[in-house]
Amino acid sequence: MIGTGPGDINHISKRAIDLLKASDCVAGYTTYIDLITDIIKDKTIISTGMKREVDRVEMAIAEALKGKACAIVSGGDAGIYAMAGLVFEICQKRGLQLIRHGDAKIVESTSKQSIEIEVVPGIPALAAGASLLGAPLTHDFAVISLSDLLTPWDKIEKRLLAAASADFVIAIYNPKSKKRDWQLTRAKELILTHRKEDTPVGVVTSAMREDQKITITTLKEMDIADVGMQTILIVGNDSSLHYLDFMFTPRGYLEKYEI
């Protein structure tokens, strides 16, 4: 499982590139496959659209069980709102033996079929977005997705309230789509029960790609910002600041050491 980072080849790790080049087949969501076409143009491609994640993983596992080296790619990091968890879930359900890359020990299993497995980290969207904004995640933060496709909305609301009341900086994934156009406004209402209207909010769309867009707004204006599924929002805490074209959250060094 390979995290390909925010999209630009300059932000993919050397390990990820080496394994992609060494793979026999590559599986992934169409958008993420398109971003690495130059690296995998001679590979067998398993590419599907949204809501076909299980199919992709099943096909990739089938290829791996044939003895092929198969890479399952995810944008950002493979283990953050991505495919790595699903791979382990399906392997567990099927009782497959899993061998950690570089580890001779085979995990006990009810099946004689085995797969050598490696999770290759990538730069997650929250880190890419934060770097473009400045340094908004310097202190404690929470990460919450507004997509209720797999998580009930009432649970998402509880998480938003908990994060807001605890004064976490909040990184928001999947803020809005064509079919989900009300959740962001509701999220703002919930966060405002614990934050000021002028709390800075960073809005980053398509981080590290040709069409990237960076905006710093306020919590009051957050829901009318130009956002979509390729956008990550970072809502500041009570200490976060908007300075010039940047957003940052002090860790407390100046107060601690009286510099």
N, C-alpha and C positions, 0 to 999 in steps of 0.2 A: 504494500500500500504506500503510495508516494504522494506527498504533498508538494504541489507545484508552485506554491506561493501565490502572490497576487496576480501573476499573469505574464510579466516580462521575463524573458529568459535570463536576464542579468540577476534576477532575484530567485532563481532556482539553484538549490545546492548542487555541488559537484557530485555528491553521492547520488542524488536523484537523477541527474543527467546520465551518469555512468550506467545506472540500472535500466533506465529507459532505453539506452542504446543497446544494452545486452539482452533486453527482453525479446521474446518471440511474438508476444501479443500484448496489446495495451487496451484496457477497458476504461471507459469513463463517460461522463456526461458530455454531450456534443460540444458545448461551449468550451469546456476545459481541454477537450481533445484538439479543437481548432487552434488553441493558443500554443500548442507544442508540436504543430504539424511538421515543422522543419526537423525536429529531432526524431520523429517516429514515422517518417514517410515510407519506410521500407518494412513496416511491421503489419501484422494482422490486427485490425482494429475492431473492437467491440464498442460501439457507440450508440447510445440511446438518449432519449429526451427525459424530461422530468417525470417522476412517478414510476420509473422503470428501474429503480435502484436494485431491487431484489433480483430482477432478471439479469442485470449486468454482473452482479456478484456471482450468481449461479453459473453463468456462462464462463466467467473467469476461473472459478474453481474447477469447472469441468476441464478446462484447458490445462490447468496446473496438475490435475490428477493424471493427465496423459503424459506428464513429464516435461511440459513446456514451462518456460519462464514467463510468467504473466504479471504485468504491472497494472494495478488498479489505481487510477489517478484521481485526486481530488484537488480542487482549488484551495489555496491556503494551506492549512495543515490537515493531514489525513485523519487525525483524531479529534478535530474540533468541528462539530456540526458536519461531519463528513463520513466517508465510507468505511473506515477502519473498524468501527464498532459493529457495523452490520456484518462485515466479514467474519469477525469472531463469533457473532451471534449465530450465523448460519453454520459455521464449522462446528460449534458446540451442539447445535440441534442435530447435525448429521453424525456426530460422534467421531469426527476426523481427528487423527493424530496431528499435532502441530509441533514442529521443530523450530525453536527460535534460531534465527540466523546466527551462526557462529557457536551454537550450543549443541553439544553431542547428546545431551539428555533429551529423551523423547517423553513428552507428557503422556501419562497413562490415559488410555482411551478404549472405548468398546470396539473400535474399528481398526483394521490393519492398514487402511489407507492413510497416508501421511502427506503433509505439505510442509515444506520449509517456508517460514514466513518472516517478513521484516517490515516494520513500519518506519518509513523515512520521513522525518519531520520537514515541514515547510513553513515559510513565514505566514502566519495567519492574518486574516483581513484586519483584525483589531490592531495588530502591531504595525502593519503597513499604513493603515489609516492614521494611527497615532503619530507615526513618524512624520507624516506629511503635515499634520496639524501643529506639531511641536513636541510637547511632552505631557499630554493630558493624563497618562496612566502611571505617573511617578509614584502615586500612593495607591492604597487598596482600591480594587475595582471589582465589579461583578459583570458578567456577560450574560445577556438574555436575548433569546430570539422571540420575535413577535409572531412567528408563523404558528398557527394553531392546527396545522395539517396533521401533526403527530402528537402534539401536546394540547390538552384541554385549555381553553382560554381562562377558566377560573384559576387554574394553577399558575398560568403566566401572570395574571393579576396579582396573586399572592407574592410571587417572586419580585415583581416590580415594586410593590409596596414595601417588602422587606428590605430590598436594596436601597430604596430611597430613604427609608426611615433610619437605616444604619449609616447614612452619609457616604455610601460607596459612589465613586465615579461609575457610571453605567454605560457599558458598550452594548449597543442594540444592533443585532443582526436581523435581517429580513424585515425591515420596517414597514414596507408597503409593496403591494403588487396590484395588478389590474383587478384581481378578484378580492383582494383584501385591502380595502381603502379606508377603513374606520379604526383599525387597531392602534395606529400611531396617535390619533387624537385622544383615544381613551388612555393610552400610556402616558401622554402628557398630563392629563387630568389627574391621574394617580400620583405621578411624580411631584406635581405641584402641591400636593398635600404636605410635602416635606421640603420643597425647594422654592427659592425665590424665582420670580418670573424672569429676572435678568441673568439667571444662571447660564454661563456659556455652553453652547452645544456645537460640537464639530460635526460637519456633514461631509463625508468623503465618498464619492462615487467612482467606481472603476480605478481604484488605487493602483498606481504604477503602470497604467496602460495608456495608450495614446489619447483616449478620450476622458482621462481623469478630470474630476472636478472637485475643488476644495472650497468649502464655505464655512464660516463661523457665524452662527446666529445665536439666538437666545431660546430658552425653554418656552417662552411665550410664543415665539414664532416657529417652533420646531415642526409642527404638524403641517405647515404650509410650505415647507422647504421642498425643493425638487429632489425627491428620493425615489428609489426603486429597489429591486431585488439585488442590485450590484452595489448598494449603498450601505455603509456602516455609519451609525450615529454614536457619538461619544458625549454623554451628558455629564457635565462637570459636577463636582460636589460643592460644599459650601466654601471651600478654599480655592477652587479653580479660577483662573484668571484668563482674560482675553487681552493680549498685549500685542499691538501693531497687527500683523497678519498671522499671529500665532496664538495657540491655546496651551496652557500648561497648568499643572497641579503641583504646588509646592509640597515637598516631603517633610519640611520642617527643620532643615539644616540651619537656616539663618537664625531662627528663634532659639534653637538648642544651643548653638555655639556663639551666639551674639556677635556674628561677623559684621 
